[in-house]
Amino acid sequence: MRPGERVATDGVVVEGGSALDLSLLTGESVPVEVGPGDAVAGATVNVGGALVVRATAVGADTRLARITALVVDAQAGKARAQRLADAAAGVFVPCVLAVAAAVLGFWLGAGAAPQAAVTAAVAVLVVACPCALGLATPTALLAATGRGAELGVLVRGPEVLESLRRVDTVVMDKTGTLTTGRMELAAVATADGVTEEEALRLAGAVEHRSEHPIGRAVAAAARDRCGALPAVGGFTAATGLGVSGTVEGRAVRVVRPDDPALPPVLAPALAEAVTAAGNAGRTAAVVELDGRPAAVLTVGDTLRSGSWRALHRLRALGLETVLLTGDGPGAARAVAAALGIERVHAAASPERKAAVVAELRAAGRTVAVVGDGVNDAVALASADLGVALASGSDAAIGAAGLTLVRDDIEAVVDAVRLARRTLATIRANLLWAFGYNVVLIPLAAVGLLNPMLASVAMSLSSLLVVGNSLRLRTWQPGRGGSARQPGRGGSARRPGAGR
């Protein structure tokens, strides 16, 4: 397995060392270091060195295949949404036919002229034609589906909107959903006599040669803050430990905090930064200059833009939010604290995610799951409604009923509000359709409405229902709420992971 390739199938490392990106399969945000004897899973990405892997499972026996089978089973077990309007029309039509026959019989029995009796019966049939009733639901759903697409929310079918408006619990994935899924420099702590710019510039120069995700994050931040980076000589990389080299005549090392060559006790500021990074679920790297620990770089998965606003708006709509992630407890707690989420399930496997969703549904909750990875696919298919990000895996998109096209998690809020507005429109349509019939059928039955006027009234009723539904095409999502995010939020990384 060369750097950048996907692991072909489940197996065990025979030779070499590298870091594997497991975020797609397990939800872990930090690449995991592997070496000889370590198990690897198919579909994960090799982001470090070269590996020789001995296959231990292929085909249907792999972990990815088992997840796929669970998704298929979950989708097959879903019940179809029932349409209120269709059910009502199925009862309404026979009743109208019976009323028309009764009107005809009544007038004939009362001695009225056959022409007058037939005219009254026909008027009843015309005025009660269930066009408005039949159009009330599908026209609103069709207009809402089109408007959702314009807002970056692709709806697989009209029944999805019916499910969405009943949702009371939103279960959110972390990596790639609430966070960007990319490692970025979050903080720099320095020892006395060392500036942040100096430490970052020298460390970035060494990490510029590295292919490790942590190294790329440090180098990118150094270029952004310090400009062009100096040249490095004598570059070496120790798999799973760090990198070293000579920059501007100074010996520079960027290593893990547990590197055996580091002093057993770091300076108070540096030790505090390492501890804080671990508590926040981030990754710390120590910068050593000329044999002396000079700085600690904290690297983490940053929150996606709009995540805090999206969660705030969901709670304002009365929805409960739950964080369900395959990442470690430290990273999960950091993100939950930044976003104000109280219920957290961390280190959850795909099977465990589906079980959590099943527990919520068994407790009477209507659950929507928002995710993007293969590890989320089973939960997406098991929920009342699955919501996938378009940037996610094909498995997640295939298991979801709703896909967010625009790169903005707030689209979930827009989808919920659109579904509720659609429900209100459908209710107004049905109220008009039934009220119209309740008023005009008796008038037609007693002969006060001839078939010509009945047809005009019926046409106007249908036009009113369609026009009311088309108002959804101009619906605006409105951002709602003026609360601001407290601070910059947090990044999430598993303590001690990486190099």
C-alpha positions in Angstrom: 0.0 0.0 0.0 1.7 3.2 -1.2 1.1 6.6 0.4 -2.3 8.0 -0.7 -3.8 4.6 -1.7 -6.8 3.0 -0.1 -6.3 -0.3 1.8 -7.7 -2.9 -0.5 -9.2 -5.2 2.1 -9.0 -6.2 5.8 -5.6 -7.5 6.8 -2.6 -7.3 9.0 0.5 -5.2 8.5 3.5 -7.4 7.7 6.1 -4.7 7.0 6.5 -0.9 7.2 4.9 1.8 9.3 2.4 4.5 8.4 -0.7 6.5 9.5 -4.2 5.5 8.3 -7.1 7.8 7.9 -10.0 5.9 9.4 -12.5 8.8 9.4 -14.6 7.4 6.6 -15.0 4.1 8.2 -14.9 4.7 11.9 -15.3 8.5 12.4 -11.9 8.9 14.1 -10.6 12.3 13.2 -6.9 11.6 13.8 -4.9 9.3 11.5 -3.9 6.2 13.5 -0.3 4.9 13.5 0.1 1.3 12.4 3.1 -1.0 12.2 3.9 -4.7 11.9 1.2 -6.9 13.5 -1.5 -4.2 13.5 -4.9 -4.9 11.9 -6.1 -2.6 9.1 -9.5 -2.3 7.5 -10.4 -2.0 3.9 -11.4 1.4 2.5 -9.2 3.3 4.9 -6.6 5.6 3.4 -2.9 5.3 3.8 -1.6 8.8 4.5 1.9 8.0 5.6 4.6 5.6 4.5 4.4 2.3 2.5 2.9 -0.8 4.0 2.9 -4.5 3.1 -0.4 -6.0 4.2 -1.5 -9.6 4.4 -5.2 -10.0 3.6 -7.2 -11.7 6.3 -10.7 -11.2 4.9 -12.1 -10.5 1.4 -15.4 -10.0 -0.2 -18.5 -10.4 2.0 -16.3 -11.1 5.1 -14.7 -7.6 5.2 -15.9 -4.9 7.7 -17.1 -2.6 4.9 -19.2 -5.4 3.3 -20.8 -6.1 6.7 -21.7 -2.4 7.1 -23.2 -2.5 3.6 -25.3 -5.5 4.5 -26.6 -3.7 7.6 -27.6 -0.7 5.5 -29.6 -2.9 3.0 -31.4 -4.6 5.9 -32.2 -1.3 7.6 -33.6 0.2 4.3 -35.7 -2.9 3.6 -37.4 -2.6 7.0 -38.7 0.9 6.5 -42.4 1.4 6.1 -43.9 3.6 3.4 -45.4 6.9 4.4 -49.1 7.0 4.4 -50.8 9.9 2.5 -53.7 11.5 4.4 -55.2 13.0 1.3 -55.2 9.8 -0.7 -56.9 7.9 2.2 -59.5 10.6 2.6 -60.2 10.7 -1.2 -60.7 6.9 -1.1 -63.6 7.4 1.3 -64.8 10.7 0.0 -65.5 9.5 -3.6 -67.9 6.7 -2.8 -69.7 8.9 -0.3 -70.2 11.6 -3.0 -71.6 9.0 -5.4 -74.0 7.8 -2.7 -75.1 11.4 -2.0 -75.7 12.1 -5.7 -77.8 8.9 -6.1 -79.8 9.8 -2.9 -80.4 13.3 -4.3 -81.7 11.9 -7.6 -83.9 9.4 -5.8 -85.2 12.1 -3.4 -86.3 14.5 -6.2 -87.8 11.8 -8.3 -89.7 10.5 -5.3 -90.8 14.0 -4.4 -92.5 14.3 -7.9 -90.0 16.7 -9.4 -89.4 16.7 -13.1 -86.8 14.2 -14.2 -84.6 17.0 -15.8 -84.6 18.9 -12.5 -83.7 15.8 -10.5 -80.9 14.9 -12.9 -79.6 18.5 -12.8 -79.4 18.5 -9.0 -77.6 15.1 -9.0 -75.1 16.3 -11.7 -74.5 19.5 -9.8 -73.6 17.5 -6.7 -71.2 15.3 -8.7 -69.5 18.4 -10.3 -69.2 20.5 -7.2 -67.9 17.6 -5.2 -65.3 16.5 -7.8 -62.3 15.9 -5.5 -59.8 17.8 -7.7 -58.9 20.2 -4.9 -58.7 17.4 -2.3 -56.4 15.4 -4.6 -54.2 18.4 -5.4 -53.9 19.6 -1.8 -51.0 17.4 -0.8 -49.0 16.6 -4.0 -48.9 20.2 -5.3 -47.5 21.4 -1.9 -45.0 18.6 -1.7 -43.9 19.2 -5.3 -43.4 22.9 -4.8 -41.5 22.4 -1.5 -39.2 19.8 -3.1 -38.3 22.2 -5.9 -37.7 25.0 -3.4 -35.6 22.7 -1.3 -33.4 22.0 -4.4 -32.9 25.7 -5.0 -31.8 26.1 -1.3 -29.3 23.3 -1.6 -31.4 20.5 -0.1 -32.1 17.6 -2.3 -35.1 15.5 -1.3 -35.3 11.9 -2.5 -39.1 11.9 -2.5 -42.1 13.8 -1.2 -42.5 11.4 1.7 -39.2 12.7 3.1 -40.8 16.0 3.9 -43.6 14.2 5.7 -41.0 12.5 7.8 -38.9 15.6 8.4 -41.8 17.7 9.8 -42.3 15.0 12.6 -38.7 14.9 13.7 -38.1 15.8 17.3 -34.5 14.5 17.8 -31.5 15.3 15.6 -28.5 13.0 15.9 -25.3 14.6 14.6 -22.1 12.9 13.5 -18.9 14.8 14.4 -16.0 14.3 12.0 -16.8 15.9 8.6 -20.3 16.9 9.7 -19.9 19.3 12.6 -16.2 19.6 12.0 -14.3 20.1 8.8 -12.5 16.8 9.0 -9.2 18.5 8.3 -6.3 19.0 10.7 -5.4 22.7 11.3 -3.1 24.5 13.7 -5.2 25.5 16.7 -2.7 27.0 19.2 1.0 27.7 19.8 2.6 27.8 23.2 6.2 28.9 23.6 8.9 28.8 26.3 10.6 31.9 27.6 12.8 33.7 25.1 11.0 32.1 22.0 8.4 33.9 19.9 5.5 32.1 18.3 6.5 33.3 14.8 10.1 32.0 15.3 8.9 28.6 16.5 6.3 28.2 13.9 8.5 29.3 11.0 11.3 26.8 11.9 8.9 24.0 12.6 7.0 24.7 9.4 10.2 24.6 7.4 11.0 21.1 8.7 7.4 19.9 8.4 7.3 21.1 4.8 9.1 18.0 3.8 6.8 15.7 5.7 3.8 13.9 4.2 2.1 13.3 7.5 -1.3 15.1 8.0 0.0 16.8 11.2 3.1 18.0 9.3 1.0 19.4 6.4 -1.2 21.3 8.9 1.8 22.8 10.6 3.5 23.7 7.3 0.3 25.3 5.9 -0.1 27.4 9.0 3.5 28.5 8.9 3.2 29.6 5.3 0.0 31.6 6.0 1.4 33.4 9.1 5.1 33.7 8.2 5.3 33.7 4.4 8.0 31.9 2.6 9.7 29.2 4.6 13.5 28.8 4.8 15.3 25.8 3.4 15.9 22.7 5.5 18.9 20.4 5.4 19.5 16.9 6.8 15.8 16.1 6.9 14.9 12.8 8.6 11.5 11.4 9.5 10.9 8.7 12.2 7.6 6.9 11.5 5.2 7.6 14.4 7.6 9.9 16.2 8.3 13.1 14.3 10.7 14.9 12.0 14.1 16.7 12.3 16.4 18.8 10.2 18.7 21.8 10.2 17.2 25.3 9.5 19.3 28.4 9.3 22.0 26.7 11.2 19.7 25.5 14.0 18.9 21.9 14.9 15.1 21.6 14.8 12.9 18.6 15.8 9.1 18.3 15.9 8.1 15.3 17.8 5.5 13.7 20.0 5.3 14.8 23.7 6.2 11.2 24.7 9.4 11.1 22.6 12.0 9.4 24.8 14.7 12.0 23.8 12.7 14.9 25.4 13.4 16.0 29.0 11.2 14.1 31.5 9.7 17.4 32.7 8.8 20.3 30.3 8.6 23.9 31.1 5.3 24.8 32.9 3.9 26.6 29.9 4.7 23.8 27.6 3.5 21.1 30.0 0.2 23.0 30.4 -0.3 23.2 26.7 0.3 19.4 26.3 -2.3 18.7 29.0 -4.8 21.1 27.6 -4.4 19.6 24.1 -5.1 16.1 25.5 -8.1 17.3 27.5 -9.6 19.0 24.4 -9.1 15.9 22.2 -6.4 17.6 20.1 -2.9 16.5 19.1 0.2 18.2 20.6 3.7 18.3 19.0 6.8 19.6 20.8 9.2 21.8 18.9 12.8 21.4 20.0 15.4 24.0 19.0 19.1 23.1 19.5 18.2 20.4 21.9 15.8 22.5 24.0 12.0 22.2 24.1 10.9 25.6 22.8 7.2 25.4 21.8 4.1 23.2 21.7 2.0 23.2 18.6 -1.6 22.1 19.1 -3.2 20.6 16.0 -6.9 19.8 15.8 -10.0 19.2 13.7 -11.8 22.6 13.6 -15.5 23.2 13.8 -17.3 23.7 10.5 -18.5 27.2 9.8 -22.0 27.6 10.9 -22.1 24.5 13.2 -22.8 26.5 16.4 -25.5 28.6 14.7 -27.1 25.4 13.2 -27.3 23.7 16.6 -28.6 26.9 18.2 -31.4 27.2 15.7 -32.3 23.5 15.9 -32.8 23.8 19.6 -34.8 27.0 19.1 -37.1 25.0 16.9 -37.7 22.6 19.9 -35.5 19.8 18.6 -33.2 17.8 20.9 -29.6 17.4 19.6 -27.4 14.4 20.2 -23.7 13.9 19.3 -22.9 10.4 18.0 -19.4 9.8 16.9 -16.8 7.1 16.4 -14.1 9.5 17.6 -12.7 9.3 21.1 -14.3 10.7 24.3 -11.9 13.7 24.6 -12.6 14.9 21.0 -16.3 14.3 21.4 -16.6 16.2 24.7 -14.6 19.1 23.3 -17.0 19.5 20.3 -20.1 18.9 22.5 -18.9 21.6 25.0 -18.2 24.1 22.1 -21.7 23.5 20.6 -23.7 23.2 23.7 -24.7 19.5 23.1 -25.6 17.7 26.3 -26.0 14.1 25.1 -22.8 12.5 23.8 -22.1 9.0 22.5 -18.4 8.6 21.7 -16.2 5.8 20.3 -19.3 4.3 18.7 -18.9 1.7 16.0 -21.3 1.6 13.0 -23.3 -1.1 14.7 -23.4 0.9 18.0 -24.6 4.0 16.1 -27.5 2.0 14.7 -28.3 0.7 18.2 -28.4 4.2 19.7 -30.8 5.3 17.0 -33.0 2.2 17.7 -33.0 3.0 21.4 -34.2 6.6 20.7 -36.9 5.4 18.4 -38.0 2.8 21.0 -38.3 5.6 23.5 -40.9 7.2 21.2 -38.6 9.8 19.6 -38.7 10.6 15.8 -35.1 10.6 14.8 -33.1 12.3 12.0 -29.5 11.4 11.7 -27.0 13.7 10.0 -23.7 12.1 8.8 -21.3 11.8 5.9 -19.2 8.6 6.3 -19.5 4.9 5.6 -19.6 4.5 9.4 -22.8 6.6 9.5 -24.6 4.7 6.7 -26.3 2.1 9.0 -27.6 4.8 11.4 -28.8 6.9 8.4 -30.8 4.0 7.0 -32.1 3.0 10.5 -33.4 6.5 11.4 -36.8 7.9 10.6 -34.9 10.2 8.3 -31.3 10.1 7.1 -29.6 13.4 6.1 -26.2 13.2 4.3 -23.7 15.7 3.2 -23.0 15.8 -0.6 -19.3 15.8 0.3 -19.7 12.5 2.1 -19.4 8.9 1.0 -21.6 7.3 -1.6 -22.8 4.8 1.0 -24.1 7.7 3.3 -25.8 9.5 0.4 -27.4 6.2 -0.8 -28.8 5.5 2.7 -30.1 9.0 3.3 -33.4 10.4 2.2 -32.2 14.0 2.1 -28.8 15.3 0.9 -27.3 18.7 1.7 -25.7 20.0 -1.5 -24.3 23.3 -0.2 -21.4 23.2 2.2 -23.4 24.6 5.1 -24.7 22.5 8.0 -27.4 25.2 8.6 -29.2 23.7 5.6 -30.6 21.2 8.0 -32.4 24.0 9.8 -33.7 25.3 6.5 -35.0 21.8 5.6 -36.8 21.5 8.9 -38.5 24.9 8.6 -39.4 24.2 5.0 -41.0 20.9 6.0 -43.1 22.6 8.7 -44.1 25.4 6.3 -45.2 22.7 3.8 -47.3 20.9 6.5 -49.0 24.2 7.3 -49.7 24.7 3.5 -51.1 21.2 3.2 -53.4 21.7 6.2 -54.7 25.0 4.7 -55.3 23.2 1.4 -57.2 20.4 3.0 -59.2 22.7 5.1 -60.3 24.7 2.1 -61.0 21.5 0.0 -63.2 20.0 2.8 -64.8 23.3 3.7 -65.7 24.1 0.1 -67.5 20.8 -0.2 -69.3 21.1 3.1 -70.8 24.4 2.0 -71.6 23.8 -1.7 -72.8 20.2 -1.7 -75.9 21.0 0.3 -76.6 24.0 -2.0 -76.3 21.7 -5.0 -78.5 19.0 -3.4 -81.4 21.4 -2.9 -81.2 22.7 -6.4 -79.7 26.1 -5.7 -76.6 25.5 -7.7 -76.8 24.4 -11.4 -74.0 22.3 -13.0 -72.5 25.4 -14.8 -72.0 27.3 -11.6 -70.8 24.1 -9.9 -68.1 23.6 -12.5 -66.9 27.2 -12.1 -66.8 26.8 -8.3 -64.9 23.5 -8.6 -62.3 25.1 -10.9 -61.8 28.1 -8.7 -61.3 25.8 -5.7 -58.6 23.8 -7.5 -56.9 27.0 -8.7 -56.9 28.3 -5.1 -55.3 25.1 -3.8 -52.6 25.2 -6.5 -51.9 28.9 -6.0 -51.5 28.4 -2.3 -49.1 25.6 -2.8 -47.0 27.6 -5.3 -46.4 30.2 -2.6 -43.8 27.7 -1.3 -41.7 28.5 -4.4 -41.0 31.9 -2.9 -40.4 30.8 0.6 -37.3 32.3 2.2 -35.4 30.5 5.0 -34.7 33.5 7.2 -31.8 33.0 9.5 -33.7 33.6 12.7 -32.1 34.4 16.1 -29.4 36.9 16.7 -27.3 35.0 19.2 -23.6 34.9 18.5 -21.2 32.0 18.9 -19.4 32.3 22.3 -15.8 32.5 21.2 -14.3 30.6 18.4 -15.5 27.2 19.5 -13.1 24.3 19.7 -11.3 21.8 17.7 -11.4 18.1 18.3 -8.6 15.6 18.4 -8.0 12.4 20.2 -5.3 12.9 22.9 -2.0 11.3 22.3 -2.8 10.4 18.7 -0.8 11.2 15.6 3.0 11.3 15.9 
